[in-house]
Amino acid sequence: MEKQILDFSNPVGDPMVEIGRLGLIEFCGKDKFDGVKELKPYVEKLFNNYIFNTAKTLNQVFSDNSKFTHNSSTNDLKKRYKNTIEYFDNFIEQKYSGYCMSCGDKDNLSNVEKMIFPLTTGDKNVNFTSNFSSNILMCKACMSSLFFSPINMKKVDWGKAFPISNNHEINTFWTEENIEIFKSNIVKNVDILPDSRINIFENFIYSTIEELQEEELFGDITFYLISNVDRNTKIELVHVYEKQIRFIHQVAPKFLKNELPTKQKDEWNYLIFKYAYKERKENSKKVKFQEEVIDNKNYKSTMKYFNPLISNFIQGKSILYYFKKNLCSWNLTTIYLKEIKGMREERLNIIKKVADNLQLFNEDDKTFYTKFVRPIEMTKSQTEFREKLRILMRKFLSKSDEPLFTADEMVLYILPSGESWYETKDILLIALYEKMNLKAETIENLNEGDNDE
């Protein structure tokens, strides 16, 4: 083989190649090689693990029918290993002209089969690939990186998942942890490829960012979940922003480790735990949850169960409904609204002032709820909500020389143009709930099963 410097030190835009590049560096302990000959022993060691050790989820990255993973050629593992090394050598010896599809490097390229490159199986888009063929032109570094990608992903549900962040320290942390698991699995003689033990993508993401915030690692992250099965190639992408990780760091620095959380001491984790449990519809799942999570005090296992709160939070949807329904504190609400929703503190202060002023009418919590709070809950449109506020203003002026709110406050802070009126309603209700000594169960009984979700 002709000597050629292989440099893996620079990031690559393609996420599949990039996660492999990071895995290669950690696996080999270096990022530059003085020719293919220096890299070859590490490739042989990698293939040795793929062929002779259990790697059940390898085909979630590569095509089932690729020469690299398919076992139809021979049942003799030694011969299959030899064939695989020859397969790699063939790519290294090629010298095609053009540009690498992943990094843009010119010439001295390999004509890589699409079955090796994740998520490109089949010939349907042949006119959009290199040389209008079923193959793809790649440089030697990007092609080599691809072979290392499975050891830097984790099994999640139907595929393999991994994150790519704008913070290099996050990428390094993820890779170091994965390669450590990979090497440990080899010693244990179990499936060598890392397994998250989580079958819900959003829960996997939450668990990952919860771990990152404990390490005080923050940044924007795109999470990928891929499956490269030939007839059903799939990918899911979820982008998580740095502000979401910092929010978790602020409200829940530790996650359900030694004891069940309580609303008073650990409000956010209390909600997380509550919705992992409350969504258990089937009795068999409730029993399993009881045994696995509560009886064994394995609270981290809540990540195995669907959680609507986590799902909404990870997908960037509003979670105010859960705060309102569980009578969450104004403190947690304001942290969420400021840090995640980017709401102005002035607006929050005005809404809180309205809730405080209305306490002028609160001589009995149940009566106050029925006459003042419940009508706000029942509003179904912005017009109706504005009318309720007008009525409250009129009632307030009958007892006070000061207005419940000013015209400017109404226009600029309570119902500003372009903002969600429903969000304003929820925020006002949360502020009102905190002033009352009613429990969520009591309110549900007063409402006789009404649901305004």
VEXDREN-2710 file (C-alpha; in Angstrom, 1 decimal):
% VEXDREN-2710
k/r/px/py/pz
1/MET/0.0/0.0/0.0
2/GLU/1.2/3.5/-0.8
3/LYS/2.1/5.6/2.2
4/GLN/-0.4/8.4/2.8
5/ILE/-0.9/10.5/5.9
6/LEU/-4.3/9.9/7.6
7/ASP/-5.5/12.9/9.7
8/PHE/-8.6/12.5/11.8
9/SER/-8.1/15.6/13.9
10/ASN/-10.6/17.8/12.2
11/PRO/-14.4/17.6/12.6
12/VAL/-16.4/16.4/9.6
13/GLY/-19.8/17.8/8.7
14/ASP/-21.5/14.5/8.1
15/PRO/-22.8/13.2/11.4
16/MET/-22.4/9.5/10.6
17/VAL/-18.7/10.0/9.7
18/GLU/-18.2/12.4/12.6
19/ILE/-19.4/10.0/15.2
20/GLY/-17.2/7.3/13.7
21/ARG/-14.2/9.7/13.6
22/LEU/-14.6/10.4/17.3
23/GLY/-14.9/6.7/18.0
24/LEU/-11.8/5.9/16.0
25/ILE/-9.7/8.5/17.8
26/GLU/-10.7/7.1/21.2
27/PHE/-10.3/3.5/20.2
28/CYS/-6.9/4.1/18.7
29/GLY/-5.7/6.7/21.2
30/LYS/-4.5/9.0/18.5
31/ASP/-5.8/11.2/15.6
32/LYS/-3.0/11.1/13.1
33/PHE/-1.4/8.1/11.4
34/ASP/1.8/8.0/9.3
35/GLY/0.1/6.1/6.5
36/VAL/-2.5/3.3/6.2
37/LYS/0.0/0.8/7.5
38/GLU/0.0/2.4/10.9
39/LEU/-3.9/2.4/11.0
40/LYS/-4.3/-1.1/9.8
41/PRO/-3.6/-3.0/13.1
42/TYR/-6.4/-1.0/14.8
43/VAL/-8.8/-1.8/11.9
44/GLU/-7.9/-5.5/12.2
45/LYS/-8.6/-5.3/15.9
46/LEU/-11.9/-3.6/15.3
47/PHE/-13.0/-6.2/12.7
48/ASN/-11.8/-9.0/15.0
49/ASN/-14.3/-7.8/17.6
50/TYR/-17.1/-7.4/15.0
51/ILE/-16.6/-11.0/13.6
52/PHE/-15.6/-13.0/16.7
53/ASN/-17.5/-11.3/19.4
54/THR/-21.3/-10.7/19.7
55/ALA/-22.4/-7.6/17.8
56/LYS/-26.1/-8.1/17.4
57/THR/-27.0/-4.5/16.4
58/LEU/-24.2/-4.0/13.8
59/ASN/-26.7/-4.1/11.0
60/GLN/-28.7/-1.2/12.5
61/VAL/-25.8/0.9/11.2
62/PHE/-24.8/-0.9/8.1
63/SER/-27.0/-2.6/5.5
64/ASP/-28.0/-6.2/6.2
65/ASN/-26.8/-7.1/2.7
66/SER/-23.4/-5.4/2.8
67/LYS/-20.3/-7.7/2.3
68/PHE/-19.1/-6.3/5.6
69/THR/-22.0/-7.6/7.7
70/HIS/-23.6/-10.4/5.7
71/ASN/-22.8/-13.9/6.8
72/SER/-23.9/-15.8/3.7
73/SER/-20.4/-16.0/2.2
74/THR/-19.1/-18.4/4.8
75/ASN/-19.8/-19.8/8.2
76/ASP/-16.1/-20.1/8.9
77/LEU/-15.4/-17.1/11.1
78/LYS/-11.7/-17.0/10.3
79/LYS/-12.4/-17.0/6.6
80/ARG/-15.1/-14.3/7.1
81/TYR/-12.6/-12.2/9.0
82/LYS/-10.0/-12.6/6.2
83/ASN/-12.6/-11.6/3.7
84/THR/-13.5/-8.5/5.7
85/ILE/-9.9/-7.4/5.9
86/GLU/-9.5/-7.9/2.1
87/TYR/-12.7/-5.9/1.7
88/PHE/-11.2/-3.0/3.6
89/ASP/-7.8/-3.3/1.7
90/ASN/-9.7/-3.0/-1.6
91/PHE/-11.1/0.3/-0.6
92/ILE/-7.7/1.6/0.5
93/GLU/-6.0/0.7/-2.7
94/GLN/-8.5/2.6/-4.9
95/LYS/-7.6/6.0/-6.3
96/TYR/-10.6/7.6/-7.8
97/SER/-10.8/11.3/-8.9
98/GLY/-13.5/13.6/-7.6
99/TYR/-14.5/15.0/-4.2
100/CYS/-15.2/13.2/-1.0
101/MET/-19.0/13.3/-0.3
102/SER/-18.4/13.9/3.4
103/CYS/-15.5/16.3/3.8
104/GLY/-14.9/17.5/0.2
105/ASP/-11.3/16.3/-0.1
106/LYS/-10.2/15.9/-3.6
107/ASP/-8.9/12.8/-5.4
108/ASN/-7.3/9.6/-4.1
109/LEU/-10.8/8.5/-3.2
110/SER/-12.5/5.1/-2.5
111/ASN/-15.6/4.1/-4.4
112/VAL/-17.5/3.0/-1.3
113/GLU/-20.6/0.8/-1.7
114/LYS/-23.8/2.5/-0.5
115/MET/-24.5/-0.4/1.7
116/ILE/-21.5/0.6/3.9
117/PHE/-22.6/4.3/4.1
118/PRO/-25.5/4.5/6.7
119/LEU/-28.9/5.5/5.4
120/THR/-28.1/5.3/1.7
121/THR/-29.1/1.7/0.9
122/GLY/-30.8/0.9/-2.4
123/ASP/-30.5/2.3/-5.9
124/LYS/-33.5/4.7/-6.0
125/ASN/-31.4/7.8/-6.0
126/VAL/-28.6/6.6/-8.1
127/ASN/-28.6/9.8/-10.3
128/PHE/-27.7/11.9/-7.3
129/THR/-24.6/9.9/-6.2
130/SER/-21.0/10.0/-7.3
131/ASN/-20.5/9.0/-11.0
132/PHE/-24.3/8.1/-11.2
133/SER/-23.5/4.8/-9.6
134/SER/-24.6/2.8/-6.6
135/ASN/-21.4/3.7/-4.9
136/ILE/-20.1/6.9/-3.2
137/LEU/-16.8/8.6/-3.5
138/MET/-15.1/9.0/-0.1
139/CYS/-11.6/9.8/1.1
140/LYS/-9.7/7.2/3.0
141/ALA/-10.1/9.0/6.4
142/CYS/-13.9/9.3/6.1
143/MET/-14.3/5.8/4.8
144/SER/-12.2/4.4/7.7
145/SER/-14.2/6.5/10.2
146/LEU/-17.5/4.8/9.1
147/PHE/-16.3/1.4/10.2
148/PHE/-15.8/2.7/13.7
149/SER/-19.2/4.4/14.0
150/PRO/-21.2/1.5/15.6
151/ILE/-18.9/1.5/18.7
152/ASN/-19.8/5.2/19.3
153/MET/-23.6/4.8/19.2
154/LYS/-26.0/3.3/21.7
155/LYS/-28.9/0.9/21.2
156/VAL/-32.2/2.7/21.6
157/ASP/-35.6/1.1/20.7
158/TRP/-35.5/0.2/16.9
159/GLY/-32.1/1.7/16.1
160/LYS/-28.8/3.2/17.2
161/ALA/-28.7/6.7/18.8
162/PHE/-25.9/9.3/19.2
163/PRO/-25.5/13.0/19.8
164/ILE/-23.4/15.6/18.0
165/SER/-22.8/18.9/19.9
166/ASN/-21.3/22.2/19.2
167/ASN/-19.3/21.7/22.4
168/HIS/-16.3/19.5/21.7
169/GLU/-16.2/18.5/25.4
170/ILE/-19.7/16.9/25.1
171/ASN/-18.6/14.9/22.1
172/THR/-15.5/13.7/23.9
173/PHE/-17.4/12.8/27.1
174/TRP/-19.9/10.8/25.0
175/THR/-17.2/9.0/23.1
176/GLU/-15.0/8.1/26.1
177/GLU/-18.1/6.6/27.9
178/ASN/-19.1/4.6/24.9
179/ILE/-15.6/3.1/24.2
180/GLU/-15.3/2.3/27.8
181/ILE/-18.6/0.4/27.6
182/PHE/-17.4/-1.3/24.4
183/LYS/-14.2/-2.5/25.9
184/SER/-15.9/-3.6/29.1
185/ASN/-18.4/-5.7/27.1
186/ILE/-15.6/-7.5/25.3
187/VAL/-14.2/-8.6/28.7
188/LYS/-17.7/-9.6/29.9
189/ASN/-18.3/-11.6/26.7
190/VAL/-21.7/-9.9/26.1
191/ASP/-23.0/-8.0/23.1
192/ILE/-20.1/-5.7/22.5
193/LEU/-22.0/-2.7/21.1
194/PRO/-23.2/-0.2/23.8
195/ASP/-26.9/-0.4/24.9
196/SER/-28.7/2.4/26.6
197/ARG/-31.3/0.0/28.1
198/ILE/-33.9/2.7/27.1
199/ASN/-36.5/2.1/24.4
200/ILE/-38.0/5.6/24.2
201/PHE/-35.9/8.1/22.3
202/GLU/-37.0/11.2/24.2
203/ASN/-36.2/9.4/27.5
204/PHE/-32.8/8.5/26.2
205/ILE/-32.2/12.1/25.3
206/TYR/-33.4/13.3/28.7
207/SER/-31.2/10.8/30.5
208/THR/-28.2/11.9/28.4
209/ILE/-28.6/15.6/29.1
210/GLU/-29.3/14.9/32.8
211/GLU/-25.9/13.1/32.9
212/LEU/-24.2/16.0/31.0
213/GLN/-25.5/18.6/33.4
214/GLU/-24.1/16.7/36.3
215/GLU/-20.8/16.9/34.6
216/GLU/-21.5/20.6/34.0
217/LEU/-21.2/20.2/30.2
218/PHE/-23.5/22.5/28.2
219/GLY/-24.1/23.1/24.6
220/ASP/-26.6/22.7/21.7
221/ILE/-26.9/19.0/20.7
222/THR/-28.6/17.2/17.8
223/PHE/-29.6/13.7/18.7
224/TYR/-29.9/11.1/15.9
225/LEU/-31.7/7.7/15.9
226/ILE/-31.0/5.6/12.9
227/SER/-31.9/2.2/11.5
228/ASN/-30.3/1.1/8.3
229/VAL/-32.4/-2.0/7.6
230/ASP/-32.6/-2.2/3.8
231/ARG/-36.4/-2.1/3.4
232/ASN/-37.1/0.3/6.2
233/THR/-34.3/2.8/6.5
234/LYS/-35.3/5.3/9.2
235/ILE/-33.9/8.3/11.0
236/GLU/-35.2/10.6/13.7
237/LEU/-33.6/13.9/14.7
238/VAL/-34.2/16.0/17.8
239/HIS/-32.3/19.2/18.5
240/VAL/-31.8/20.1/22.2
241/TYR/-30.7/23.6/23.1
242/GLU/-28.2/24.5/25.7
243/LYS/-30.8/26.4/27.7
244/GLN/-32.7/23.1/28.2
245/ILE/-29.6/21.5/29.8
246/ARG/-29.0/24.6/31.9
247/PHE/-32.6/24.5/33.1
248/ILE/-32.2/20.9/34.3
249/HIS/-29.0/21.9/36.0
250/GLN/-30.8/24.7/37.8
251/VAL/-33.9/22.8/38.9
252/ALA/-32.7/19.2/39.3
253/PRO/-28.9/18.8/39.8
254/LYS/-29.4/15.2/40.9
255/PHE/-31.9/12.7/39.4
256/LEU/-33.9/10.2/41.6
257/LYS/-30.9/8.4/42.9
258/ASN/-31.4/7.4/46.5
259/GLU/-34.9/8.4/47.5
260/LEU/-38.2/9.2/46.0
261/PRO/-38.5/12.9/45.3
262/THR/-41.0/15.1/47.1
263/LYS/-42.8/18.2/45.8
264/GLN/-41.4/20.3/48.7
265/LYS/-37.8/19.3/48.3
266/ASP/-37.4/18.4/44.7
267/GLU/-40.3/19.7/42.7
268/TRP/-39.1/19.0/39.1
269/ASN/-38.0/15.4/39.8
270/TYR/-41.3/14.9/41.7
271/LEU/-43.1/15.8/38.4
272/ILE/-40.8/13.5/36.4
273/PHE/-41.4/10.6/38.7
274/LYS/-45.1/11.3/38.9
275/TYR/-45.7/11.2/35.2
276/ALA/-43.6/8.1/34.7
277/TYR/-45.9/6.4/37.1
278/LYS/-49.3/8.0/36.3
279/GLU/-49.1/7.0/32.6
280/ARG/-49.1/3.3/33.5
281/LYS/-52.4/2.2/32.0
282/GLU/-52.1/-1.6/32.1
283/ASN/-52.0/-3.4/35.4
284/SER/-49.1/-5.5/34.3
285/LYS/-47.0/-2.4/33.7
286/LYS/-48.0/-1.0/37.1
287/VAL/-46.8/-4.2/38.8
288/LYS/-43.5/-4.1/36.8
289/PHE/-43.0/-0.4/37.7
290/GLN/-43.7/-1.2/41.4
291/GLU/-41.2/-4.0/41.5
292/GLU/-38.5/-2.5/39.3
293/VAL/-38.6/1.1/40.4
294/ILE/-40.1/1.4/43.8
295/ASP/-39.4/-1.9/45.6
296/ASN/-35.8/-2.0/44.3
297/LYS/-35.3/1.7/44.7
298/ASN/-34.0/1.8/41.1
299/TYR/-35.5/5.2/40.3
300/LYS/-33.3/5.6/37.2
301/SER/-35.5/2.9/35.6
302/THR/-38.3/5.4/35.2
303/MET/-36.5/6.2/31.9
304/LYS/-37.9/2.9/30.6
305/TYR/-41.4/4.1/30.8
306/PHE/-43.2/6.7/28.6
307/ASN/-43.4/10.1/30.2
308/PRO/-45.5/12.8/28.6
309/LEU/-43.7/15.5/30.5
310/ILE/-40.3/14.4/29.3
311/SER/-41.6/14.0/25.7
312/ASN/-43.0/17.6/25.6
313/PHE/-39.9/19.1/27.2
314/ILE/-37.4/17.4/24.9
315/GLN/-39.5/18.3/21.8
316/GLY/-39.7/21.9/22.9
317/LYS/-43.5/21.9/23.5
318/SER/-45.0/23.8/26.4
319/ILE/-45.2/22.0/29.7
320/LEU/-47.2/24.7/31.5
321/TYR/-50.2/22.3/31.5
322/TYR/-48.3/20.0/33.9
323/PHE/-47.3/22.8/36.1
324/LYS/-50.9/24.1/36.3
325/LYS/-52.4/20.7/36.9
326/ASN/-50.0/19.9/39.7
327/LEU/-50.2/23.3/41.4
328/CYS/-46.5/23.9/40.9
329/SER/-44.7/26.7/42.6
330/TRP/-44.3/30.2/41.1
331/ASN/-40.6/29.8/41.5
332/LEU/-40.3/26.7/39.2
333/THR/-42.8/28.3/36.8
334/THR/-40.8/31.5/36.5
335/ILE/-37.5/29.6/36.0
336/TYR/-39.0/27.6/33.2
337/LEU/-40.7/30.6/31.5
338/LYS/-37.6/32.8/31.7
339/GLU/-34.9/30.2/30.9
340/ILE/-36.8/28.1/28.3
341/LYS/-39.6/30.3/26.9
342/GLY/-37.5/33.5/27.1
343/MET/-40.4/35.4/28.7
344/ARG/-39.7/38.9/30.0
345/GLU/-39.5/39.2/33.8
346/GLU/-41.5/42.4/33.6
347/ARG/-44.4/40.5/32.0
348/LEU/-44.2/37.8/34.7
349/ASN/-44.2/40.4/37.4
350/ILE/-47.4/42.1/36.1
351/ILE/-49.3/38.8/35.8
352/LYS/-48.1/38.0/39.4
353/LYS/-49.3/41.4/40.6
354/VAL/-52.8/40.7/39.1
355/ALA/-53.0/37.4/41.0
356/ASP/-51.8/39.1/44.2
357/ASN/-54.4/41.9/43.9
358/LEU/-57.2/39.4/43.4
359/GLN/-56.5/38.1/46.9
360/LEU/-58.5/41.0/48.1
361/PHE/-61.5/38.8/47.4
362/ASN/-60.2/35.7/49.0
363/GLU/-61.8/35.1/52.4
364/ASP/-62.3/31.4/51.8
365/ASP/-60.3/29.4/49.4
366/LYS/-63.1/27.2/48.1
367/THR/-65.5/30.1/47.6
368/PHE/-62.7/32.2/46.0
369/TYR/-61.9/29.3/43.7
370/THR/-65.5/28.8/42.6
371/LYS/-66.3/32.5/42.0
372/PHE/-63.0/33.9/40.7
373/VAL/-60.6/31.2/39.6
374/ARG/-62.9/28.6/38.0
375/PRO/-64.4/31.2/35.5
376/ILE/-60.8/31.9/34.3
377/GLU/-60.1/28.2/34.0
378/MET/-63.2/27.8/31.8
379/THR/-62.4/30.5/29.2
380/LYS/-62.1/29.1/25.7
381/SER/-61.0/32.0/23.6
382/GLN/-58.9/35.2/23.8
383/THR/-62.1/37.3/23.5
384/GLU/-63.7/35.5/26.4
385/PHE/-60.5/35.7/28.5
386/ARG/-60.3/39.5/27.9
387/GLU/-64.0/39.8/28.9
388/LYS/-63.2/37.9/32.2
389/LEU/-60.3/40.3/32.9
390/ARG/-62.6/43.3/32.3
391/ILE/-65.2/41.9/34.7
392/LEU/-62.5/41.3/37.3
393/MET/-61.3/44.9/36.8
394/ARG/-64.8/46.2/37.5
395/LYS/-65.1/44.1/40.7
396/PHE/-61.7/45.1/41.9
397/LEU/-62.5/48.9/41.5
398/SER/-65.5/48.4/43.7
399/LYS/-63.1/47.6/46.6
400/SER/-60.0/49.5/45.7
401/ASP/-58.9/52.9/44.6
402/GLU/-56.2/51.4/42.4
403/PRO/-56.9/49.5/39.2
404/LEU/-56.3/45.8/38.9
405/PHE/-54.0/46.6/36.0
406/THR/-53.4/49.6/33.8
407/ALA/-54.2/49.9/30.1
408/ASP/-50.5/49.8/29.2
409/GLU/-50.0/46.7/31.4
410/MET/-52.9/45.0/29.5
411/VAL/-51.5/45.8/26.1
412/LEU/-47.8/45.4/26.7
413/TYR/-47.6/42.6/29.3
414/ILE/-50.9/40.7/30.0
415/LEU/-52.1/40.2/26.4
416/PRO/-49.3/41.6/24.2
417/SER/-49.6/41.2/20.4
418/GLY/-48.2/38.0/19.1
419/GLU/-48.2/36.2/22.5
420/SER/-50.3/33.2/23.4
421/TRP/-53.4/34.2/25.4
422/TYR/-53.7/30.6/26.7
423/GLU/-50.2/30.8/28.1
424/THR/-51.1/34.0/29.9
425/LYS/-54.2/32.3/31.3
426/ASP/-52.1/29.3/32.6
427/ILE/-49.5/31.6/34.2
428/LEU/-52.2/33.6/36.0
429/LEU/-53.8/30.4/37.2
430/ILE/-50.5/29.0/38.6
431/ALA/-50.0/32.3/40.4
432/LEU/-53.5/32.1/41.8
433/TYR/-53.2/28.5/42.9
434/GLU/-50.1/29.2/44.9
435/LYS/-52.1/31.7/47.0
436/MET/-54.7/29.1/48.0
437/ASN/-54.4/26.1/50.3
438/LEU/-56.2/23.8/48.1
439/LYS/-54.8/20.5/46.8
440/ALA/-55.0/19.4/43.2
441/GLU/-57.3/16.5/44.2
442/THR/-59.7/19.0/45.9
443/ILE/-59.8/21.2/42.8
444/GLU/-60.5/18.1/40.6
445/ASN/-63.4/17.2/42.9
446/LEU/-64.8/20.7/42.7
447/ASN/-64.6/20.5/39.0
448/GLU/-66.4/17.1/38.9
449/GLY/-64.1/15.6/36.3
450/ASP/-63.9/18.6/33.9
451/ASN/-60.7/18.7/31.9
452/ASP/-59.3/21.8/30.2
453/GLU/-56.2/20.2/28.7
END
